[in-house]
Amino acid sequence: QVQLVESGGGLVQTGGSLTLSCAASGSVRSIDAMGWYRQAPGKQRELVATITSGSSRNYADSVKGRFTISRDYPNTVDLQMNSLKPDDTAVYYCRADGVLIYDFENKKDYWGQGTQVTVSS
């Protein structure tokens, strides 16, 4: 099996920075795309940033210029978050799409368990 292990969440003041990291454990051969989503209290889960195996990056408008996504192939993705705002407070979830596993031919998708990011005013 594959498990997405997240780290880096915590409490930070407005204007501060955090870096989230996600690593896919297991016999991973390749991953088509990895990214981060978040869900704030009372809100729907939303895309924050994604990066493909071809290094194509996409960001939500609300985080452009503040967040940077990067990847160490094939199984690790980071999210550098700067100039954090209270509106960034949410549970952040790692996502891996199109995961190929050694000795398996079918691709699968995975979610991390989520890590809490809290930005105080």
KOLGU-4560 file (N, C-alpha, C; in nm, 3 decimals, padded with zeros to 5 digits):
<recs>
<n_xx: 00.082 n_yy: -00.117 n_zz: 00.000 ca_xx: 00.000 ca_yy: 00.000 ca_zz: 00.000 c_xx: 00.087 c_yy: 00.125 c_zz: 00.000 mol: A seq: 1 type: GLN>
<n_xx: 00.025 n_yy: 00.238 n_zz: -00.034 ca_xx: 00.092 ca_yy: 00.367 ca_zz: -00.034 c_xx: 00.028 c_yy: 00.453 c_zz: 00.072 mol: A seq: 2 type: VAL>
<n_xx: 00.111 n_yy: 00.523 n_zz: 00.147 ca_xx: 00.064 ca_yy: 00.615 ca_zz: 00.249 c_xx: 00.127 c_yy: 00.752 c_zz: 00.225 mol: A seq: 3 type: GLN>
<n_xx: 00.047 n_yy: 00.857 n_zz: 00.232 ca_xx: 00.096 ca_yy: 00.993 ca_zz: 00.220 c_xx: 00.119 c_yy: 01.048 c_zz: 00.360 mol: A seq: 4 type: LEU>
<n_xx: 00.243 n_yy: 01.077 n_zz: 00.393 ca_xx: 00.281 ca_yy: 01.124 ca_zz: 00.524 c_xx: 00.307 c_yy: 01.273 c_zz: 00.518 mol: A seq: 5 type: VAL>
<n_xx: 00.228 n_yy: 01.351 n_zz: 00.592 ca_xx: 00.236 ca_yy: 01.496 ca_zz: 00.590 c_xx: 00.303 c_yy: 01.548 c_zz: 00.716 mol: A seq: 6 type: GLU>
<n_xx: 00.371 n_yy: 01.661 n_zz: 00.703 ca_xx: 00.433 ca_yy: 01.726 ca_zz: 00.817 c_xx: 00.443 c_yy: 01.875 c_zz: 00.790 mol: A seq: 7 type: SER>
<n_xx: 00.465 n_yy: 01.952 n_zz: 00.897 ca_xx: 00.490 ca_yy: 02.095 ca_zz: 00.884 c_xx: 00.378 c_yy: 02.186 c_zz: 00.929 mol: A seq: 8 type: GLY>
<n_xx: 00.261 n_yy: 02.132 n_zz: 00.960 ca_xx: 00.153 ca_yy: 02.215 ca_zz: 01.007 c_xx: 00.179 c_yy: 02.268 c_zz: 01.146 mol: A seq: 9 type: GLY>
<n_xx: 00.103 n_yy: 02.370 n_zz: 01.184 ca_xx: 00.119 ca_yy: 02.429 ca_zz: 01.315 c_xx: 00.050 c_yy: 02.562 c_zz: 01.327 mol: A seq: 10 type: GLY>
<n_xx: 00.089 n_yy: 02.636 n_zz: 01.430 ca_xx: 00.033 ca_yy: 02.766 ca_zz: 01.460 c_xx: 00.133 c_yy: 02.874 c_zz: 01.426 mol: A seq: 11 type: LEU>
<n_xx: 00.088 n_yy: 02.977 n_zz: 01.355 ca_xx: 00.174 ca_yy: 03.086 ca_zz: 01.315 c_xx: 00.094 c_yy: 03.215 c_zz: 01.316 mol: A seq: 12 type: VAL>
<n_xx: 00.161 n_yy: 03.327 n_zz: 01.340 ca_xx: 00.095 ca_yy: 03.457 ca_zz: 01.337 c_xx: 00.081 c_yy: 03.509 c_zz: 01.195 mol: A seq: 13 type: GLN>
<n_xx: -00.011 n_yy: 03.601 n_zz: 01.177 ca_xx: -00.029 ca_yy: 03.665 ca_zz: 01.048 c_xx: 00.103 c_yy: 03.721 c_zz: 00.996 mol: A seq: 14 type: THR>
<n_xx: 00.132 n_yy: 03.692 n_zz: 00.870 ca_xx: 00.256 ca_yy: 03.735 ca_zz: 00.809 c_xx: 00.369 c_yy: 03.635 c_zz: 00.820 mol: A seq: 15 type: GLY>
<n_xx: 00.349 n_yy: 03.530 n_zz: 00.896 ca_xx: 00.452 ca_yy: 03.429 ca_zz: 00.913 c_xx: 00.455 c_yy: 03.329 c_zz: 00.800 mol: A seq: 16 type: GLY>
<n_xx: 00.542 n_yy: 03.230 n_zz: 00.816 ca_xx: 00.563 ca_yy: 03.130 ca_zz: 00.712 c_xx: 00.562 c_yy: 02.990 c_zz: 00.771 mol: A seq: 17 type: SER>
<n_xx: 00.521 n_yy: 02.896 n_zz: 00.690 ca_xx: 00.527 ca_yy: 02.754 ca_zz: 00.720 c_xx: 00.559 c_yy: 02.679 c_zz: 00.592 mol: A seq: 18 type: LEU>
<n_xx: 00.623 n_yy: 02.564 n_zz: 00.607 ca_xx: 00.647 ca_yy: 02.476 ca_zz: 00.494 c_xx: 00.585 c_yy: 02.340 c_zz: 00.524 mol: A seq: 19 type: THR>
<n_xx: 00.496 n_yy: 02.297 n_zz: 00.437 ca_xx: 00.436 ca_yy: 02.165 ca_zz: 00.446 c_xx: 00.511 c_yy: 02.068 c_zz: 00.356 mol: A seq: 20 type: LEU>
<n_xx: 00.522 n_yy: 01.945 n_zz: 00.401 ca_xx: 00.588 ca_yy: 01.842 ca_zz: 00.323 c_xx: 00.502 c_yy: 01.717 c_zz: 00.322 mol: A seq: 21 type: SER>
<n_xx: 00.503 n_yy: 01.648 n_zz: 00.211 ca_xx: 00.427 ca_yy: 01.524 ca_zz: 00.196 c_xx: 00.512 c_yy: 01.424 c_zz: 00.121 mol: A seq: 22 type: CYS>
<n_xx: 00.525 n_yy: 01.305 n_zz: 00.176 ca_xx: 00.602 ca_yy: 01.199 ca_zz: 00.114 c_xx: 00.515 c_yy: 01.075 c_zz: 00.099 mol: A seq: 23 type: ALA>
<n_xx: 00.517 n_yy: 01.017 n_zz: -00.018 ca_xx: 00.445 ca_yy: 00.894 ca_zz: -00.044 c_xx: 00.535 c_yy: 00.776 c_zz: -00.012 mol: A seq: 24 type: ALA>
<n_xx: 00.496 n_yy: 00.700 n_zz: 00.088 ca_xx: 00.572 ca_yy: 00.582 ca_zz: 00.126 c_xx: 00.521 c_yy: 00.460 c_zz: 00.052 mol: A seq: 25 type: SER>
<n_xx: 00.606 n_yy: 00.359 n_zz: 00.042 ca_xx: 00.571 ca_yy: 00.238 ca_zz: -00.029 c_xx: 00.652 c_yy: 00.224 c_zz: -00.156 mol: A seq: 26 type: GLY>
<n_xx: 00.620 n_yy: 00.123 n_zz: -00.233 ca_xx: 00.694 ca_yy: 00.092 ca_zz: -00.356 c_xx: 00.637 c_yy: 00.173 c_zz: -00.472 mol: A seq: 27 type: SER>
<n_xx: 00.663 n_yy: 00.303 n_zz: -00.469 ca_xx: 00.610 ca_yy: 00.394 ca_zz: -00.569 c_xx: 00.701 c_yy: 00.397 c_zz: -00.691 mol: A seq: 28 type: VAL>
<n_xx: 00.643 n_yy: 00.373 n_zz: -00.806 ca_xx: 00.718 ca_yy: 00.382 ca_zz: -00.931 c_xx: 00.709 c_yy: 00.521 c_zz: -00.991 mol: A seq: 29 type: ARG>
<n_xx: 00.589 n_yy: 00.577 n_zz: -00.995 ca_xx: 00.569 ca_yy: 00.710 ca_zz: -01.049 c_xx: 00.437 c_yy: 00.766 c_zz: -00.998 mol: A seq: 30 type: SER>
<n_xx: 00.425 n_yy: 00.899 n_zz: -01.002 ca_xx: 00.304 ca_yy: 00.969 ca_zz: -00.966 c_xx: 00.280 c_yy: 01.077 c_zz: -01.070 mol: A seq: 31 type: ILE>
<n_xx: 00.162 n_yy: 01.080 n_zz: -01.130 ca_xx: 00.133 ca_yy: 01.176 ca_zz: -01.235 c_xx: 00.133 c_yy: 01.319 c_zz: -01.184 mol: A seq: 32 type: ASP>
<n_xx: 00.069 n_yy: 01.341 n_zz: -01.070 ca_xx: 00.060 ca_yy: 01.476 ca_zz: -01.016 c_xx: 00.044 c_yy: 01.468 c_zz: -00.865 mol: A seq: 33 type: ALA>
<n_xx: 00.096 n_yy: 01.570 n_zz: -00.797 ca_xx: 00.078 ca_yy: 01.583 ca_zz: -00.654 c_xx: 00.033 c_yy: 01.725 c_zz: -00.623 mol: A seq: 34 type: MET>
<n_xx: -00.034 n_yy: 01.740 n_zz: -00.510 ca_xx: -00.081 ca_yy: 01.873 ca_zz: -00.477 c_xx: -00.131 c_yy: 01.883 c_zz: -00.335 mol: A seq: 35 type: GLY>
<n_xx: -00.179 n_yy: 02.002 n_zz: -00.305 ca_xx: -00.233 ca_yy: 02.033 ca_zz: -00.174 c_xx: -00.372 c_yy: 02.092 c_zz: -00.186 mol: A seq: 36 type: TRP>
<n_xx: -00.460 n_yy: 02.046 n_zz: -00.101 ca_xx: -00.595 ca_yy: 02.098 ca_zz: -00.087 c_xx: -00.615 c_yy: 02.140 c_zz: 00.057 mol: A seq: 37 type: TYR>
<n_xx: -00.716 n_yy: 02.222 n_zz: 00.081 ca_xx: -00.743 ca_yy: 02.263 ca_zz: 00.218 c_xx: -00.893 c_yy: 02.276 c_zz: 00.241 mol: A seq: 38 type: ARG>
<n_xx: -00.931 n_yy: 02.261 n_zz: 00.367 ca_xx: -01.070 ca_yy: 02.273 ca_zz: 00.406 c_xx: -01.077 c_yy: 02.350 c_zz: 00.537 mol: A seq: 39 type: GLN>
<n_xx: -01.138 n_yy: 02.467 n_zz: 00.531 ca_xx: -01.156 ca_yy: 02.551 ca_zz: 00.648 c_xx: -01.287 c_yy: 02.515 c_zz: 00.717 mol: A seq: 40 type: ALA>
<n_xx: -01.300 n_yy: 02.550 n_zz: 00.844 ca_xx: -01.425 ca_yy: 02.522 ca_zz: 00.916 c_xx: -01.546 c_yy: 02.581 c_zz: 00.845 mol: A seq: 41 type: PRO>
<n_xx: -01.646 n_yy: 02.498 n_zz: 00.821 ca_xx: -01.767 ca_yy: 02.542 ca_zz: 00.754 c_xx: -01.754 c_yy: 02.564 c_zz: 00.605 mol: A seq: 42 type: GLY>
<n_xx: -01.641 n_yy: 02.530 n_zz: 00.547 ca_xx: -01.616 ca_yy: 02.552 ca_zz: 00.405 c_xx: -01.594 c_yy: 02.419 c_zz: 00.334 mol: A seq: 43 type: LYS>
<n_xx: -01.605 n_yy: 02.424 n_zz: 00.201 ca_xx: -01.576 ca_yy: 02.307 ca_zz: 00.119 c_xx: -01.426 c_yy: 02.295 c_zz: 00.094 mol: A seq: 44 type: GLN>
<n_xx: -01.383 n_yy: 02.173 n_zz: 00.068 ca_xx: -01.243 ca_yy: 02.152 ca_zz: 00.036 c_xx: -01.211 c_yy: 02.218 c_zz: -00.098 mol: A seq: 45 type: ARG>
<n_xx: -01.096 n_yy: 02.285 n_zz: -00.105 ca_xx: -01.057 ca_yy: 02.357 ca_zz: -00.224 c_xx: -00.913 c_yy: 02.327 c_zz: -00.261 mol: A seq: 46 type: GLU>
<n_xx: -00.884 n_yy: 02.339 n_zz: -00.389 ca_xx: -00.749 ca_yy: 02.321 ca_zz: -00.438 c_xx: -00.663 c_yy: 02.439 c_zz: -00.397 mol: A seq: 47 type: LEU>
<n_xx: -00.541 n_yy: 02.411 n_zz: -00.352 ca_xx: -00.445 ca_yy: 02.515 ca_zz: -00.320 c_xx: -00.338 c_yy: 02.524 c_zz: -00.428 mol: A seq: 48 type: VAL>
<n_xx: -00.273 n_yy: 02.412 n_zz: -00.457 ca_xx: -00.167 ca_yy: 02.410 ca_zz: -00.557 c_xx: -00.143 c_yy: 02.268 c_zz: -00.603 mol: A seq: 49 type: ALA>
<n_xx: -00.105 n_yy: 02.252 n_zz: -00.728 ca_xx: -00.071 ca_yy: 02.121 ca_zz: -00.783 c_xx: 00.055 c_yy: 02.132 c_zz: -00.867 mol: A seq: 50 type: THR>
<n_xx: 00.122 n_yy: 02.018 n_zz: -00.884 ca_xx: 00.238 ca_yy: 02.010 ca_zz: -00.970 c_xx: 00.238 c_yy: 01.873 c_zz: -01.037 mol: A seq: 51 type: ILE>
<n_xx: 00.259 n_yy: 01.871 n_zz: -01.168 ca_xx: 00.256 ca_yy: 01.747 ca_zz: -01.244 c_xx: 00.396 c_yy: 01.689 c_zz: -01.255 mol: A seq: 52 type: THR>
<n_xx: 00.403 n_yy: 01.569 n_zz: -01.312 ca_xx: 00.533 ca_yy: 01.506 ca_zz: -01.336 c_xx: 00.616 c_yy: 01.584 c_zz: -01.436 mol: A seq: 53 type: SER>
<n_xx: 00.551 n_yy: 01.668 n_zz: -01.516 ca_xx: 00.622 ca_yy: 01.755 ca_zz: -01.609 c_xx: 00.653 c_yy: 01.891 c_zz: -01.551 mol: A seq: 54 type: GLY>
<n_xx: 00.633 n_yy: 01.909 n_zz: -01.421 ca_xx: 00.663 ca_yy: 02.032 ca_zz: -01.347 c_xx: 00.572 c_yy: 02.148 c_zz: -01.385 mol: A seq: 55 type: SER>
<n_xx: 00.453 n_yy: 02.118 n_zz: -01.435 ca_xx: 00.354 ca_yy: 02.221 ca_zz: -01.458 c_xx: 00.284 c_yy: 02.254 c_zz: -01.326 mol: A seq: 56 type: SER>
<n_xx: 00.282 n_yy: 02.382 n_zz: -01.290 ca_xx: 00.229 ca_yy: 02.424 ca_zz: -01.161 c_xx: 00.102 c_yy: 02.505 c_zz: -01.177 mol: A seq: 57 type: ARG>
<n_xx: 00.008 n_yy: 02.483 n_zz: -01.085 ca_xx: -00.115 ca_yy: 02.559 ca_zz: -01.080 c_xx: -00.142 c_yy: 02.601 c_zz: -00.937 mol: A seq: 58 type: ASN>
<n_xx: -00.193 n_yy: 02.724 n_zz: -00.920 ca_xx: -00.221 ca_yy: 02.779 ca_zz: -00.789 c_xx: -00.361 c_yy: 02.838 c_zz: -00.785 mol: A seq: 59 type: TYR>
<n_xx: -00.424 n_yy: 02.827 n_zz: -00.670 ca_xx: -00.546 ca_yy: 02.901 ca_zz: -00.647 c_xx: -00.515 c_yy: 03.050 c_zz: -00.647 mol: A seq: 60 type: ALA>
<n_xx: -00.609 n_yy: 03.131 n_zz: -00.695 ca_xx: -00.586 ca_yy: 03.275 ca_zz: -00.700 c_xx: -00.555 c_yy: 03.333 c_zz: -00.561 mol: A seq: 61 type: ASP>
<n_xx: -00.614 n_yy: 03.276 n_zz: -00.459 ca_xx: -00.598 ca_yy: 03.329 ca_zz: -00.325 c_xx: -00.457 c_yy: 03.311 c_zz: -00.269 mol: A seq: 62 type: SER>
<n_xx: -00.377 n_yy: 03.224 n_zz: -00.329 ca_xx: -00.243 ca_yy: 03.198 ca_zz: -00.276 c_xx: -00.133 c_yy: 03.235 c_zz: -00.374 mol: A seq: 63 type: VAL>
<n_xx: -00.167 n_yy: 03.278 n_zz: -00.494 ca_xx: -00.065 ca_yy: 03.315 ca_zz: -00.592 c_xx: 00.024 c_yy: 03.427 c_zz: -00.538 mol: A seq: 64 type: LYS>
<n_xx: 00.153 n_yy: 03.410 n_zz: -00.556 ca_xx: 00.249 ca_yy: 03.507 ca_zz: -00.508 c_xx: 00.291 c_yy: 03.487 c_zz: -00.364 mol: A seq: 65 type: GLY>
<n_xx: 00.220 n_yy: 03.401 n_zz: -00.291 ca_xx: 00.253 ca_yy: 03.376 ca_zz: -00.151 c_xx: 00.299 c_yy: 03.232 c_zz: -00.127 mol: A seq: 66 type: ARG>
<n_xx: 00.241 n_yy: 03.137 n_zz: -00.200 ca_xx: 00.273 ca_yy: 02.995 ca_zz: -00.182 c_xx: 00.353 c_yy: 02.945 c_zz: -00.301 mol: A seq: 67 type: PHE>
<n_xx: 00.443 n_yy: 02.851 n_zz: -00.275 ca_xx: 00.522 ca_yy: 02.789 ca_zz: -00.380 c_xx: 00.521 c_yy: 02.638 c_zz: -00.361 mol: A seq: 68 type: THR>
<n_xx: 00.484 n_yy: 02.567 n_zz: -00.466 ca_xx: 00.484 ca_yy: 02.421 ca_zz: -00.460 c_xx: 00.607 c_yy: 02.369 c_zz: -00.534 mol: A seq: 69 type: ILE>
<n_xx: 00.668 n_yy: 02.264 n_zz: -00.480 ca_xx: 00.784 ca_yy: 02.203 ca_zz: -00.541 c_xx: 00.778 c_yy: 02.053 c_zz: -00.519 mol: A seq: 70 type: SER>
<n_xx: 00.861 n_yy: 01.981 n_zz: -00.594 ca_xx: 00.852 ca_yy: 01.836 ca_zz: -00.590 c_xx: 00.989 c_yy: 01.772 c_zz: -00.606 mol: A seq: 71 type: ARG>
<n_xx: 01.014 n_yy: 01.669 n_zz: -00.527 ca_xx: 01.127 ca_yy: 01.579 ca_zz: -00.545 c_xx: 01.072 c_yy: 01.448 c_zz: -00.598 mol: A seq: 72 type: ASP>
<n_xx: 01.105 n_yy: 01.418 n_zz: -00.722 ca_xx: 01.046 ca_yy: 01.303 ca_zz: -00.791 c_xx: 01.100 c_yy: 01.173 c_zz: -00.738 mol: A seq: 73 type: TYR>
<n_xx: 01.011 n_yy: 01.070 n_zz: -00.729 ca_xx: 00.872 ca_yy: 01.074 ca_zz: -00.773 c_xx: 00.770 c_yy: 01.096 c_zz: -00.662 mol: A seq: 74 type: PRO>
<n_xx: 00.813 n_yy: 01.104 n_zz: -00.534 ca_xx: 00.718 ca_yy: 01.078 ca_zz: -00.427 c_xx: 00.708 c_yy: 01.184 c_zz: -00.319 mol: A seq: 75 type: ASN>
<n_xx: 00.764 n_yy: 01.302 n_zz: -00.339 ca_xx: 00.762 ca_yy: 01.405 ca_zz: -00.236 c_xx: 00.716 c_yy: 01.538 c_zz: -00.293 mol: A seq: 76 type: THR>
<n_xx: 00.631 n_yy: 01.609 n_zz: -00.220 ca_xx: 00.586 ca_yy: 01.741 ca_zz: -00.260 c_xx: 00.588 c_yy: 01.832 c_zz: -00.139 mol: A seq: 77 type: VAL>
<n_xx: 00.633 n_yy: 01.956 n_zz: -00.159 ca_xx: 00.640 ca_yy: 02.056 ca_zz: -00.053 c_xx: 00.555 c_yy: 02.176 c_zz: -00.089 mol: A seq: 78 type: ASP>
<n_xx: 00.510 n_yy: 02.246 n_zz: 00.012 ca_xx: 00.436 ca_yy: 02.371 ca_zz: -00.007 c_xx: 00.496 c_yy: 02.476 c_zz: 00.086 mol: A seq: 79 type: LEU>
<n_xx: 00.565 n_yy: 02.573 n_zz: 00.028 ca_xx: 00.619 ca_yy: 02.685 ca_zz: 00.104 c_xx: 00.513 c_yy: 02.793 c_zz: 00.111 mol: A seq: 80 type: GLN>
<n_xx: 00.472 n_yy: 02.828 n_zz: 00.231 ca_xx: 00.364 ca_yy: 02.924 ca_zz: 00.253 c_xx: 00.422 c_yy: 03.047 c_zz: 00.322 mol: A seq: 81 type: MET>
<n_xx: 00.414 n_yy: 03.160 n_zz: 00.255 ca_xx: 00.461 ca_yy: 03.287 ca_zz: 00.308 c_xx: 00.346 c_yy: 03.386 c_zz: 00.322 mol: A seq: 82 type: ASN>
<n_xx: 00.368 n_yy: 03.490 n_zz: 00.400 ca_xx: 00.269 ca_yy: 03.596 ca_zz: 00.420 c_xx: 00.133 c_yy: 03.538 c_zz: 00.456 mol: A seq: 83 type: SER>
<n_xx: 00.132 n_yy: 03.450 n_zz: 00.552 ca_xx: 00.010 ca_yy: 03.380 ca_zz: 00.588 c_xx: -00.094 c_yy: 03.474 c_zz: 00.649 mol: A seq: 84 type: LEU>
<n_xx: -00.219 n_yy: 03.445 n_zz: 00.620 ca_xx: -00.333 ca_yy: 03.523 ca_zz: 00.665 c_xx: -00.426 c_yy: 03.435 c_zz: 00.746 mol: A seq: 85 type: LYS>
<n_xx: -00.510 n_yy: 03.494 n_zz: 00.831 ca_xx: -00.609 ca_yy: 03.412 ca_zz: 00.903 c_xx: -00.698 c_yy: 03.330 c_zz: 00.811 mol: A seq: 86 type: PRO>
<n_xx: -00.725 n_yy: 03.380 n_zz: 00.691 ca_xx: -00.808 ca_yy: 03.305 ca_zz: 00.596 c_xx: -00.740 c_yy: 03.179 c_zz: 00.546 mol: A seq: 87 type: ASP>
<n_xx: -00.610 n_yy: 03.166 n_zz: 00.569 ca_xx: -00.539 ca_yy: 03.044 ca_zz: 00.532 c_xx: -00.559 c_yy: 02.932 c_zz: 00.634 mol: A seq: 88 type: ASP>
<n_xx: -00.620 n_yy: 02.962 n_zz: 00.746 ca_xx: -00.644 ca_yy: 02.862 ca_zz: 00.849 c_xx: -00.733 c_yy: 02.751 c_zz: 00.793 mol: A seq: 89 type: THR>
<n_xx: -00.685 n_yy: 02.628 n_zz: 00.800 ca_xx: -00.757 ca_yy: 02.515 ca_zz: 00.744 c_xx: -00.680 c_yy: 02.387 c_zz: 00.774 mol: A seq: 90 type: ALA>
<n_xx: -00.744 n_yy: 02.276 n_zz: 00.748 ca_xx: -00.675 ca_yy: 02.148 ca_zz: 00.741 c_xx: -00.625 c_yy: 02.131 c_zz: 00.599 mol: A seq: 91 type: VAL>
<n_xx: -00.497 n_yy: 02.107 n_zz: 00.585 ca_xx: -00.435 ca_yy: 02.092 ca_zz: 00.454 c_xx: -00.412 c_yy: 01.945 c_zz: 00.424 mol: A seq: 92 type: TYR>
<n_xx: -00.454 n_yy: 01.902 n_zz: 00.305 ca_xx: -00.447 ca_yy: 01.763 ca_zz: 00.265 c_xx: -00.356 c_yy: 01.745 c_zz: 00.144 mol: A seq: 93 type: TYR>
<n_xx: -00.267 n_yy: 01.650 n_zz: 00.154 ca_xx: -00.184 ca_yy: 01.613 ca_zz: 00.041 c_xx: -00.262 c_yy: 01.521 c_zz: -00.051 mol: A seq: 94 type: CYS>
<n_xx: -00.238 n_yy: 01.536 n_zz: -00.181 ca_xx: -00.306 ca_yy: 01.455 ca_zz: -00.281 c_xx: -00.205 c_yy: 01.401 c_zz: -00.381 mol: A seq: 95 type: ARG>
<n_xx: -00.214 n_yy: 01.273 n_zz: -00.413 ca_xx: -00.133 ca_yy: 01.210 ca_zz: -00.515 c_xx: -00.223 c_yy: 01.145 c_zz: -00.617 mol: A seq: 96 type: ALA>
<n_xx: -00.210 n_yy: 01.185 n_zz: -00.743 ca_xx: -00.294 ca_yy: 01.135 ca_zz: -00.850 c_xx: -00.214 c_yy: 01.046 c_zz: -00.944 mol: A seq: 97 type: ASP>
<n_xx: -00.274 n_yy: 00.937 n_zz: -00.986 ca_xx: -00.211 ca_yy: 00.850 ca_zz: -01.085 c_xx: -00.085 c_yy: 00.783 c_zz: -01.034 mol: A seq: 98 type: GLY>
<n_xx: -00.095 n_yy: 00.717 n_zz: -00.919 ca_xx: 00.020 ca_yy: 00.652 ca_zz: -00.857 c_xx: 00.038 c_yy: 00.511 c_zz: -00.914 mol: A seq: 99 type: VAL>
<n_xx: 00.157 n_yy: 00.483 n_zz: -00.964 ca_xx: 00.195 ca_yy: 00.349 ca_zz: -01.008 c_xx: 00.280 c_yy: 00.284 c_zz: -00.900 mol: A seq: 100 type: LEU>
<n_xx: 00.249 n_yy: 00.160 n_zz: -00.868 ca_xx: 00.318 ca_yy: 00.085 ca_zz: -00.765 c_xx: 00.391 c_yy: -00.033 c_zz: -00.828 mol: A seq: 101 type: ILE>
<n_xx: 00.507 n_yy: -00.063 n_zz: -00.775 ca_xx: 00.586 ca_yy: -00.174 ca_zz: -00.824 c_xx: 00.504 c_yy: -00.304 c_zz: -00.824 mol: A seq: 102 type: TYR>
<n_xx: 00.507 n_yy: -00.375 n_zz: -00.937 ca_xx: 00.437 ca_yy: -00.502 ca_zz: -00.957 c_xx: 00.286 c_yy: -00.486 c_zz: -00.974 mol: A seq: 103 type: ASP>
<n_xx: 00.237 n_yy: -00.363 n_zz: -00.988 ca_xx: 00.097 ca_yy: -00.338 ca_zz: -01.017 c_xx: 00.087 c_yy: -00.253 c_zz: -01.144 mol: A seq: 104 type: PHE>
<n_xx: -00.016 n_yy: -00.278 n_zz: -01.223 ca_xx: -00.033 ca_yy: -00.208 ca_zz: -01.350 c_xx: -00.137 c_yy: -00.097 c_zz: -01.343 mol: A seq: 105 type: GLU>
<n_xx: -00.224 n_yy: -00.099 n_zz: -01.243 ca_xx: -00.329 ca_yy: 00.000 ca_zz: -01.231 c_xx: -00.283 c_yy: 00.120 c_zz: -01.149 mol: A seq: 106 type: ASN>
<n_xx: -00.323 n_yy: 00.240 n_zz: -01.196 ca_xx: -00.294 ca_yy: 00.361 ca_zz: -01.122 c_xx: -00.403 c_yy: 00.386 c_zz: -01.016 mol: A seq: 107 type: LYS>
<n_xx: -00.361 n_yy: 00.443 n_zz: -00.904 ca_xx: -00.453 ca_yy: 00.476 ca_zz: -00.797 c_xx: -00.427 c_yy: 00.617 c_zz: -00.745 mol: A seq: 108 type: LYS>
<n_xx: -00.528 n_yy: 00.674 n_zz: -00.681 ca_xx: -00.519 ca_yy: 00.807 ca_zz: -00.621 c_xx: -00.524 c_yy: 00.795 c_zz: -00.469 mol: A seq: 109 type: ASP>
<n_xx: -00.454 n_yy: 00.887 n_zz: -00.401 ca_xx: -00.444 ca_yy: 00.881 ca_zz: -00.256 c_xx: -00.460 c_yy: 01.019 c_zz: -00.194 mol: A seq: 110 type: TYR>
<n_xx: -00.515 n_yy: 01.021 n_zz: -00.074 ca_xx: -00.522 ca_yy: 01.140 ca_zz: 00.011 c_xx: -00.439 c_yy: 01.119 c_zz: 00.136 mol: A seq: 111 type: TRP>
<n_xx: -00.375 n_yy: 01.226 n_zz: 00.182 ca_xx: -00.313 ca_yy: 01.225 ca_zz: 00.313 c_xx: -00.418 c_yy: 01.244 c_zz: 00.421 mol: A seq: 112 type: GLY>
<n_xx: -00.375 n_yy: 01.230 n_zz: 00.545 ca_xx: -00.469 ca_yy: 01.238 ca_zz: 00.657 c_xx: -00.503 c_yy: 01.382 c_zz: 00.695 mol: A seq: 113 type: GLN>
<n_xx: -00.427 n_yy: 01.477 n_zz: 00.647 ca_xx: -00.449 ca_yy: 01.618 ca_zz: 00.677 c_xx: -00.362 c_yy: 01.668 c_zz: 00.790 mol: A seq: 114 type: GLY>
<n_xx: -00.320 n_yy: 01.793 n_zz: 00.779 ca_xx: -00.243 ca_yy: 01.859 ca_zz: 00.883 c_xx: -00.300 c_yy: 01.998 c_zz: 00.907 mol: A seq: 115 type: THR>
<n_xx: -00.315 n_yy: 02.035 n_zz: 01.033 ca_xx: -00.379 ca_yy: 02.160 ca_zz: 01.069 c_xx: -00.282 c_yy: 02.277 c_zz: 01.057 mol: A seq: 116 type: GLN>
<n_xx: -00.326 n_yy: 02.381 n_zz: 00.989 ca_xx: -00.255 ca_yy: 02.509 ca_zz: 00.983 c_xx: -00.346 c_yy: 02.615 c_zz: 01.043 mol: A seq: 117 type: VAL>
<n_xx: -00.298 n_yy: 02.683 n_zz: 01.146 ca_xx: -00.375 ca_yy: 02.787 ca_zz: 01.211 c_xx: -00.296 c_yy: 02.917 c_zz: 01.209 mol: A seq: 118 type: THR>
<n_xx: -00.357 n_yy: 03.022 n_zz: 01.156 ca_xx: -00.293 ca_yy: 03.153 ca_zz: 01.146 c_xx: -00.370 c_yy: 03.248 c_zz: 01.237 mol: A seq: 119 type: VAL>
<n_xx: -00.304 n_yy: 03.299 n_zz: 01.338 ca_xx: -00.367 ca_yy: 03.388 ca_zz: 01.434 c_xx: -00.353 c_yy: 03.533 c_zz: 01.389 mol: A seq: 120 type: SER>
<n_xx: -00.452 n_yy: 03.614 n_zz: 01.424 ca_xx: -00.450 ca_yy: 03.755 ca_zz: 01.388 c_xx: -00.371 c_yy: 03.837 c_zz: 01.489 mol: A seq: 121 type: SER>
</recs>
